Structures are given as structure tokens and as C-alpha cells.
């Protein structure tokens, strides 16, 4: 832990130097607003390293992600609003306060036999949410079940979280099959809208949004993270599309010179080859070796 503290101080001092008159012109020009793109990008790169199981990349990406936080806090410090130490103190105090099943009021840890400890992850989450509600009430904030879901989240992930919060308030479909019925209803409405030339683009966009929102809620009911599922589907499509392109190239064809029928035929061949390899793998190892083995 001592080494972690020393390295963090080194990073904070480095950031201060980069923002100084003797530092980097580009770093000095940055603002909170200009850094938002990089903050999101670094977060996605952390997730990407996790998905790929690349530990070396994850080590680097975590550092980059922490650096963005230090960068933002340095800008705040220069205007006298807060420092990175204030941010760290804030999150530490919050974590202690929201874990009454771990910490006593004086910050010491409950004994392992204490009845105050949470018996399960579900119980721990319930106590966390209860403490958040108490904090909001103490701060005089009007309770808003969905108001704290960040608008900056990717739309699919935000839809998933909105549905989860609503379900926590018991506003939910009883079963996953009920959501499938809703999806079929939305598909029918979208079909009707898209076929009616008198309808405007705004109505079509609205119906498409309703369909995607329903799909996000079906993912939630099935216990599937829609962002992870879609990332995996994207990767699978990219992989198969590249294989299709290479297969056509062996026949002296390019995408531009190939007909749709030729591309579809090569696509089906690629899928068949994948399924054959996956089947062969299951014969020698019943444990999937990668997420793609389940595709």
C-alpha cells in the first residue's frame, strides 16, 4: 500500500508539472469539457481489456483511467474548487458510510461474528441502497428513482439501468415472456410505421426507440448484460465478415465485384466452418475456452 501511495503522489505531481507554465502546451489548454471524450474512451478501453482477458493491457488501461481522474482534479485545484485529495476523501468516506455491514461508526471493521454483517450479496446491496436513500433524505433531496441514472451512459446501458431501477420499485413485467410480447407489439408498430409513407421520420425513430428499450428490458429479465451481449455480437460479426472477405479473395473476388448472393454463400460457409470447429472443440474439452465458443 505504501508503494501505491508513493506512485499516486508521483502521478499527481507529474500532472501538476504538465499543467504548469513549464509543462505541456496541450495539457494546459484542456478543460473538463474537452476531457470528457478521453474519460469515456479510457473507460471503454478498460472494459475491452477485461473482455479480451488481456492482463497486461488491463494494467496499463487502469493507469490511464486513473490518470484522467487526476487530470480533472488538477484543473479543479487550479481554480480553488477542490483537490484530488478531496475526491479521494469523499469516495472513502462514502464507501465507509454505505457499508454499515462492514464498518462500525468509528470506521473499524465489524467482528466476523457480528450480526451487523450482511449474510449475502443481496443483503449487502439492499443495505447500500437504503443508506443512499438516507443520505438523499438527509441532504433534503427529493427522491427520484430514475433521476440518478446518468444521461451520459450509452443509451442501451442506460435503458438497462432505468429498467432495473423501475423494477426495484415493483414497476416491471412479471415474466420474460411478457417482455417478448411487448417486443412483438413494438415490431408490429414499427412495421406499420415504416410501411406508411405518410408517417414522418420522427415517428419511426420513436417506434425504433421503444423496440430497443423493450429489448434492453428483456436482457435484464433474462439476466444478460445487453452491452456485453451486443459487444460480443459486434465482435462476432466483424470476425465473420473478415473471414467472408478472405474467403472471397481466395476465389479472386472482392466485396465490390461480388454479388449479394455470392457474399451470402461465403457467409454461410464461414458460419458452417465455425460451428464445425466449435463442435470439435466440445468433443475434446467440455469447458468453453473463450466467449466466442458460445457464439
C-alpha positions as CSV (number, residue, x, y, z in Angstrom):
1,X,0.0,0.0,0.0
2,X,2.9,2.3,0.7
3,X,4.1,1.9,-2.9
4,X,0.7,2.7,-4.2
5,X,0.6,5.9,-2.2
6,X,4.1,6.9,-3.5
7,X,3.2,6.2,-7.1
8,X,-0.1,8.1,-6.8
9,X,1.7,11.2,-5.3
10,X,4.2,10.9,-8.2
11,X,1.3,10.9,-10.7
12,X,-0.3,13.9,-9.1
13,X,3.0,15.9,-9.0
14,X,3.6,14.9,-12.7
15,X,0.1,16.2,-13.7
16,X,0.8,19.5,-11.8
17,X,4.0,19.9,-13.8
18,X,2.3,19.2,-17.1
19,X,-0.2,21.9,-16.4
20,X,2.4,24.4,-15.3
21,X,3.9,27.2,-17.5
22,X,6.9,25.0,-17.9
23,X,4.8,22.0,-18.8
24,X,2.9,20.8,-22.0
25,X,1.0,23.4,-24.1
26,X,-1.6,20.8,-25.0
27,X,-2.2,19.8,-21.4
28,X,-2.5,23.4,-20.3
29,X,-5.3,24.0,-22.9
30,X,-7.5,21.2,-21.7
31,X,-10.8,21.7,-19.8
32,X,-13.3,19.5,-18.1
33,X,-15.4,19.6,-21.2
34,X,-12.5,18.8,-23.6
35,X,-11.5,15.8,-21.5
36,X,-14.9,14.1,-21.4
37,X,-14.2,12.2,-24.7
38,X,-10.9,10.8,-23.2
39,X,-12.6,9.9,-19.9
40,X,-15.1,7.8,-21.8
41,X,-12.6,6.3,-24.2
42,X,-10.3,5.2,-21.3
43,X,-13.2,3.6,-19.5
44,X,-14.1,1.6,-22.7
45,X,-10.5,0.5,-23.1
46,X,-10.5,-0.9,-19.6
47,X,-13.7,-2.8,-20.4
48,X,-12.1,-4.0,-23.7
49,X,-9.0,-5.3,-21.9
50,X,-11.2,-7.2,-19.4
51,X,-13.3,-8.7,-22.3
52,X,-10.2,-9.9,-24.1
53,X,-8.6,-11.3,-20.9
54,X,-5.5,-9.2,-21.6
55,X,-4.0,-8.7,-18.1
56,X,-1.0,-6.7,-19.4
57,X,-3.3,-4.3,-21.3
58,X,-5.6,-4.1,-18.2
59,X,-2.7,-3.0,-16.0
60,X,-2.0,-0.1,-18.5
61,X,-5.6,0.9,-19.1
62,X,-6.3,1.1,-15.3
63,X,-3.4,3.5,-15.0
64,X,-4.7,5.6,-17.9
65,X,-8.2,5.6,-16.4
66,X,-6.8,6.8,-13.0
67,X,-4.8,9.5,-14.8
68,X,-7.9,11.0,-16.3
69,X,-9.3,11.4,-12.8
70,X,-6.1,13.1,-11.7
71,X,-6.2,15.4,-14.7
72,X,-9.8,16.5,-14.0
73,X,-9.0,17.1,-10.3
74,X,-5.8,19.1,-11.2
75,X,-8.0,21.5,-13.3
76,X,-10.3,21.9,-10.3
77,X,-7.4,22.5,-7.9
78,X,-6.1,25.3,-10.1
79,X,-9.4,27.2,-9.7
80,X,-9.5,26.5,-6.0
81,X,-12.6,24.3,-6.2
82,X,-11.3,21.0,-4.8
83,X,-8.2,18.8,-5.0
84,X,-7.6,15.2,-5.8
85,X,-7.2,14.6,-2.1
86,X,-10.7,15.9,-1.6
87,X,-12.0,13.5,-4.2
88,X,-10.3,10.6,-2.5
89,X,-11.5,11.6,0.9
90,X,-15.1,11.9,-0.5
91,X,-15.2,8.4,-2.0
92,X,-13.5,6.8,1.0
93,X,-16.0,8.4,3.4
94,X,-18.9,7.4,1.2
95,X,-17.7,3.8,1.0
96,X,-17.3,3.5,4.7
97,X,-20.8,5.1,5.3
98,X,-22.5,2.9,2.8
99,X,-21.0,-0.3,4.2
100,X,-22.6,-0.4,7.7
101,X,-22.5,-4.2,7.3
102,X,-18.6,-4.0,7.2
103,X,-17.6,-0.8,9.2
104,X,-18.7,0.4,12.6
105,X,-19.5,4.1,13.1
106,X,-15.8,4.7,14.1
107,X,-14.6,3.2,10.9
108,X,-13.3,-0.1,12.4
109,X,-14.4,-3.4,10.9
110,X,-17.2,-5.5,12.5
111,X,-16.1,-8.7,14.0
112,X,-16.8,-11.7,11.8
113,X,-19.4,-13.0,14.1
114,X,-21.2,-9.6,14.4
115,X,-24.9,-9.7,13.5
116,X,-24.4,-6.4,11.7
117,X,-22.5,-8.1,8.9
118,X,-24.5,-8.8,5.7
119,X,-25.3,-12.5,5.2
120,X,-25.3,-12.3,1.4
121,X,-24.5,-10.1,-1.6
122,X,-28.2,-9.3,-2.0
123,X,-28.5,-8.2,1.6
124,X,-25.4,-6.0,1.2
125,X,-26.9,-4.3,-1.9
126,X,-30.1,-3.7,0.0
127,X,-28.3,-2.0,2.8
128,X,-26.2,0.0,0.3
129,X,-29.4,1.3,-1.4
130,X,-31.0,2.0,2.0
131,X,-28.1,4.1,3.1
132,X,-28.1,6.0,-0.2
133,X,-31.8,6.8,0.4
134,X,-31.0,8.0,3.9
135,X,-28.2,10.3,2.5
136,X,-30.6,11.8,-0.1
137,X,-33.2,12.4,2.6
138,X,-30.7,14.0,5.0
139,X,-29.5,16.3,2.2
140,X,-33.0,17.4,1.5
141,X,-33.1,15.9,-2.0
142,X,-36.4,15.0,-3.4
143,X,-36.4,11.2,-4.1
144,X,-36.2,10.4,-7.8
145,X,-35.9,6.7,-8.6
146,X,-34.7,7.3,-12.1
147,X,-33.2,10.7,-11.7
148,X,-29.8,9.5,-10.8
149,X,-29.3,7.3,-13.8
150,X,-26.6,9.3,-15.7
151,X,-27.7,10.6,-19.1
152,X,-24.1,10.3,-20.4
153,X,-24.3,6.5,-20.3
154,X,-24.5,4.6,-23.6
155,X,-28.2,4.5,-24.5
156,X,-28.5,0.7,-24.3
157,X,-26.8,0.6,-20.9
158,X,-29.0,3.5,-19.6
159,X,-32.1,1.7,-20.8
160,X,-31.0,-1.4,-18.9
161,X,-30.3,0.6,-15.7
162,X,-33.6,2.5,-16.0
163,X,-35.5,-0.8,-16.2
164,X,-33.6,-2.2,-13.3
165,X,-34.4,0.9,-11.1
166,X,-38.1,0.7,-12.2
167,X,-38.2,-3.0,-11.3
168,X,-36.8,-2.2,-7.9
169,X,-39.9,-0.1,-7.4
170,X,-42.0,-3.1,-8.5
171,X,-42.9,-1.5,-11.8
172,X,-42.0,-4.4,-14.1
173,X,-43.2,-7.2,-16.2
174,X,-43.9,-10.4,-14.2
175,X,-42.1,-12.7,-16.6
176,X,-39.6,-12.5,-19.5
177,X,-42.3,-13.9,-21.8
178,X,-44.3,-10.8,-21.1
179,X,-41.5,-8.7,-22.4
180,X,-41.3,-10.8,-25.6
181,X,-44.9,-10.0,-26.1
182,X,-44.1,-6.3,-25.8
183,X,-41.2,-6.7,-28.3
184,X,-43.6,-8.3,-30.8
185,X,-46.0,-5.4,-30.3
186,X,-43.3,-2.9,-30.9
187,X,-42.1,-4.7,-34.0
188,X,-45.6,-4.6,-35.4
189,X,-45.9,-0.9,-34.7
190,X,-42.5,-0.3,-36.3
191,X,-43.5,-2.3,-39.4
192,X,-46.7,-0.4,-39.7
193,X,-45.0,3.0,-39.4
194,X,-42.2,2.2,-41.8
195,X,-44.6,0.9,-44.4
196,X,-46.8,4.0,-44.2
197,X,-45.2,6.7,-46.3
198,X,-47.4,9.3,-44.7
199,X,-45.6,8.7,-41.4
200,X,-42.7,11.0,-40.6
201,X,-39.2,10.1,-39.6
202,X,-39.7,11.2,-36.0
203,X,-42.5,8.6,-35.5
204,X,-40.3,5.9,-37.0
205,X,-37.4,6.9,-34.7
206,X,-39.8,6.8,-31.7
207,X,-41.0,3.3,-32.5
208,X,-37.4,2.1,-33.0
209,X,-36.5,3.5,-29.6
210,X,-39.5,1.8,-28.0
211,X,-38.3,-1.5,-29.6
212,X,-34.7,-1.1,-28.4
213,X,-35.9,-0.2,-24.9
214,X,-38.0,-3.3,-24.7
215,X,-35.1,-5.4,-25.9
216,X,-32.9,-3.9,-23.1
217,X,-35.5,-4.9,-20.6
218,X,-35.7,-8.4,-22.0
219,X,-32.0,-8.7,-21.4
220,X,-32.5,-7.6,-17.8
221,X,-35.2,-10.2,-17.3
222,X,-33.0,-12.9,-18.7
223,X,-30.0,-11.8,-16.6
224,X,-28.0,-10.8,-19.6
225,X,-25.9,-7.6,-19.7
226,X,-27.1,-6.0,-23.0
227,X,-23.9,-4.0,-23.5
228,X,-21.7,-7.1,-23.1
229,X,-24.1,-9.2,-25.3
230,X,-24.0,-6.5,-28.1
231,X,-20.2,-6.1,-27.9
232,X,-19.9,-9.9,-28.3
233,X,-22.3,-9.8,-31.3
234,X,-20.4,-7.0,-32.8
235,X,-17.1,-8.9,-32.5
236,X,-18.7,-12.0,-33.9
237,X,-20.0,-10.1,-36.9
238,X,-16.6,-8.4,-37.6
239,X,-14.8,-11.7,-37.3
240,X,-17.2,-13.5,-39.7
241,X,-17.3,-10.5,-42.1
242,X,-13.4,-10.6,-42.3
243,X,-13.5,-14.3,-42.8
244,X,-16.1,-13.9,-45.6
245,X,-13.9,-11.3,-47.3
246,X,-10.8,-13.5,-47.1
247,X,-12.8,-16.5,-48.5
248,X,-14.0,-14.4,-51.5
249,X,-10.4,-13.3,-52.0
250,X,-9.2,-16.9,-52.4
251,X,-11.7,-17.1,-55.3
252,X,-10.3,-13.9,-56.9
253,X,-13.3,-11.9,-55.8
254,X,-13.6,-8.6,-53.9
255,X,-16.6,-7.3,-52.0
256,X,-17.2,-4.8,-54.7
257,X,-17.1,-7.4,-57.5
258,X,-19.2,-9.9,-55.6
259,X,-23.0,-10.2,-55.8
260,X,-25.1,-10.3,-52.7
261,X,-25.8,-14.0,-53.4
262,X,-22.0,-14.7,-53.5
263,X,-21.4,-12.9,-50.3
264,X,-24.3,-14.7,-48.5
265,X,-22.9,-18.0,-49.8
266,X,-19.5,-17.3,-48.4
267,X,-21.0,-16.0,-45.2
268,X,-22.9,-19.3,-44.7
269,X,-19.7,-21.2,-45.4
270,X,-17.9,-19.2,-42.7
271,X,-20.6,-19.9,-40.2
272,X,-20.6,-23.7,-41.0
273,X,-16.8,-23.8,-40.5
274,X,-17.1,-22.1,-37.1
275,X,-19.8,-24.5,-36.0
276,X,-17.7,-27.4,-37.1
277,X,-14.7,-26.2,-35.1
278,X,-16.8,-25.5,-32.1
279,X,-18.3,-28.9,-32.2
280,X,-14.8,-30.5,-32.5
281,X,-13.6,-28.5,-29.5
282,X,-16.5,-29.7,-27.3
283,X,-15.5,-33.2,-28.1
284,X,-12.1,-32.8,-26.5
285,X,-12.9,-30.1,-23.9
286,X,-16.4,-29.6,-22.4
287,X,-15.3,-26.3,-20.9
288,X,-15.6,-23.4,-23.3
289,X,-12.2,-21.9,-23.9
290,X,-13.4,-18.4,-24.8
291,X,-16.7,-16.5,-25.0
292,X,-16.6,-17.0,-28.8
293,X,-17.0,-20.7,-28.3
294,X,-20.5,-20.0,-27.1
295,X,-21.5,-18.0,-30.2
